[in-house]
Amino acid sequence: MSDEIYMRRCIDLALKGIREVAPNPMVGCVIVHKGKIIGEGYHETYGKAHAEVNAINQVSDKELLKQAKLYVSLEPCTHKGKTKPCTDLILKHEIPEVIIGVKDPNPKVSGKGIEKLKKAGVKVKVKVLEDLCFEVNKRFFTFFQKQRPYVILKWAQTRDGYLDKIRDDEEQKINWISAPETQTIVHKWRSEEQSILVGRNTIINDNPSLTVREYGGKNPIRIVIDSQLQISGSLNIYSEEAPTLVFNRVKNEKTNNIEYIKINETSTKNILDELYKRGIQSVFVEGGSRTLQYFIIDNAWDEARVIVGQNTFSEGYKAPVINRIPIHSRTFGKDIIHYFKRR
């Protein structure tokens, strides 16, 4: 079997950690002896054993490791953090060959793991399915290479291009556009990101919880842009279900799970800079129209997921516009989902 086949298995394993390992990268590892997989593992939980450790632990006869190949989707670490360096474990078991998907962008590792293994006499091959391995950890790579979180825009619009009706009555219910089954996949998307961001009007109009109650998993950190602190403290965004960051121009203050962050201007750059300082690697921007458009105009986004429902409004608040062709579209229930990438 080719190196690419074993690396694809590493990628499949890595993706199992998508909701549990952030801010660490997702990593999968496969150990092969004479064409047979004898151990495999992935990084399952932040702060716990890395993929290489779990794969090696699965090998019952450790003597076989001296004649085995170790495949791993991301360069093995060389520094001690919450766990010991994986390169040390590889060398301890005298594994003679290591095949790596992509080099780690973290300055603490970048190239050092490869160099350490080579100096110890290990045969090292790099860049096997490199693009796919990069894609698995696009959030992690963006964080280190662009010094900002990976930004995903999401909205639902009608067939005639509206986000919402104009509401005269504050008690008026949400004007749902997407079907119930599509709302479930949105909660799945939320569970895959570290944070979720909306503007003031979305909170006032819809009173969302911004949780993953329809899917399961960790609730993302909630981020609100409220320059003059006009949002009522009784709304769902202030519940104890998840931490909430409120970007404003009035005060710095922290009370329980709510933190007010004062910045001179609530621009996309200032917000992303602050999130980067806090180690947040991804942000899911759900609205409203003005907030989404700011991210588009500032080129401060990486992906967009646009849900098109079957209903029409004829008038109301227009949906944002991305002047490019979707890289992929699919039907989900009664809705259509368009996927865009900026690069």
Secondary structure in CASP SS format (residue, H / E / C, confidence):
PFRMAT SS
TARGET T0000
AUTHOR 0000-0000-0000
METHOD secondary structure of the structure
MODEL  1
M C 1.00
S C 1.00
D H 1.00
E H 1.00
I H 1.00
Y H 1.00
M H 1.00
R H 1.00
R H 1.00
C H 1.00
I H 1.00
D H 1.00
L H 1.00
A H 1.00
L H 1.00
K H 1.00
G H 1.00
I C 1.00
R C 1.00
E C 1.00
V C 1.00
A C 1.00
P C 1.00
N C 1.00
P C 1.00
M C 1.00
V C 1.00
G E 1.00
C E 1.00
V E 1.00
I E 1.00
V E 1.00
H E 1.00
K C 1.00
G C 1.00
K E 1.00
I E 1.00
I E 1.00
G E 1.00
E E 1.00
G E 1.00
Y E 1.00
H C 1.00
E C 1.00
T C 1.00
Y C 1.00
G C 1.00
K C 1.00
A C 1.00
H C 1.00
A H 1.00
E H 1.00
V H 1.00
N H 1.00
A H 1.00
I H 1.00
N H 1.00
Q H 1.00
V C 1.00
S C 1.00
D C 1.00
K H 1.00
E H 1.00
L H 1.00
L H 1.00
K H 1.00
Q H 1.00
A C 1.00
K E 1.00
L E 1.00
Y E 1.00
V E 1.00
S E 1.00
L E 1.00
E C 1.00
P C 1.00
C C 1.00
T C 1.00
H C 1.00
K C 1.00
G C 1.00
K C 1.00
T C 1.00
K C 1.00
P C 1.00
C H 1.00
T H 1.00
D H 1.00
L H 1.00
I H 1.00
L H 1.00
K H 1.00
H C 1.00
E C 1.00
I C 1.00
P C 1.00
E E 1.00
V E 1.00
I E 1.00
I E 1.00
G E 1.00
V E 1.00
K C 1.00
D C 1.00
P C 1.00
N C 1.00
P C 1.00
K C 1.00
V C 1.00
S C 1.00
G C 1.00
K H 1.00
G H 1.00
I H 1.00
E H 1.00
K H 1.00
L H 1.00
K H 1.00
K H 1.00
A C 1.00
G C 1.00
V C 1.00
K E 1.00
V E 1.00
K E 1.00
V C 1.00
K C 1.00
V C 1.00
L C 1.00
E H 1.00
D H 1.00
L H 1.00
C H 1.00
F H 1.00
E H 1.00
V H 1.00
N C 1.00
K H 1.00
R H 1.00
F H 1.00
F H 1.00
T H 1.00
F H 1.00
F H 1.00
Q H 1.00
K H 1.00
Q C 1.00
R C 1.00
P C 1.00
Y E 1.00
V E 1.00
I E 1.00
L E 1.00
K E 1.00
W E 1.00
A E 1.00
Q E 1.00
T C 1.00
R C 1.00
D C 1.00
G C 1.00
Y E 1.00
L E 1.00
D E 1.00
K C 1.00
I C 1.00
R C 1.00
D C 1.00
D C 1.00
E C 1.00
E C 1.00
Q C 1.00
K C 1.00
I C 1.00
N C 1.00
W C 1.00
I C 1.00
S C 1.00
A C 1.00
P H 1.00
E H 1.00
T H 1.00
Q H 1.00
T H 1.00
I H 1.00
V H 1.00
H H 1.00
K H 1.00
W H 1.00
R H 1.00
S H 1.00
E C 1.00
E C 1.00
Q C 1.00
S E 1.00
I E 1.00
L E 1.00
V E 1.00
G E 1.00
R H 1.00
N H 1.00
T H 1.00
I H 1.00
I H 1.00
N H 1.00
D H 1.00
N C 1.00
P C 1.00
S C 1.00
L C 1.00
T C 1.00
V C 1.00
R C 1.00
E C 1.00
Y C 1.00
G C 1.00
G C 1.00
K C 1.00
N C 1.00
P C 1.00
I E 1.00
R E 1.00
I E 1.00
V E 1.00
I E 1.00
D C 1.00
S C 1.00
Q C 1.00
L C 1.00
Q C 1.00
I C 1.00
S C 1.00
G C 1.00
S C 1.00
L C 1.00
N H 1.00
I H 1.00
Y H 1.00
S C 1.00
E C 1.00
E C 1.00
A C 1.00
P C 1.00
T E 1.00
L E 1.00
V E 1.00
F E 1.00
N E 1.00
R C 1.00
V C 1.00
K C 1.00
N C 1.00
E E 1.00
K E 1.00
T E 1.00
N C 1.00
N C 1.00
I E 1.00
E E 1.00
Y E 1.00
I E 1.00
K E 1.00
I C 1.00
N C 1.00
E C 1.00
T C 1.00
S C 1.00
T H 1.00
K H 1.00
N H 1.00
I H 1.00
L H 1.00
D H 1.00
E H 1.00
L H 1.00
Y H 1.00
K H 1.00
R C 1.00
G C 1.00
I C 1.00
Q C 1.00
S E 1.00
V E 1.00
F E 1.00
V E 1.00
E E 1.00
G E 1.00
G C 1.00
S H 1.00
R H 1.00
T H 1.00
L H 1.00
Q H 1.00
Y H 1.00
F H 1.00
I H 1.00
I H 1.00
D C 1.00
N C 1.00
A C 1.00
W C 1.00
D C 1.00
E E 1.00
A E 1.00
R E 1.00
V E 1.00
I E 1.00
V E 1.00
G C 1.00
Q C 1.00
N C 1.00
T C 1.00
F C 1.00
S C 1.00
E C 1.00
G C 1.00
Y E 1.00
K E 1.00
A C 1.00
P C 1.00
V C 1.00
I C 1.00
N C 1.00
R C 1.00
I C 1.00
P C 1.00
I C 1.00
H E 1.00
S E 1.00
R E 1.00
T E 1.00
F E 1.00
G C 1.00
K C 1.00
D E 1.00
I E 1.00
I E 1.00
H E 1.00
Y E 1.00
F E 1.00
K E 1.00
R C 1.00
R C 1.00
END
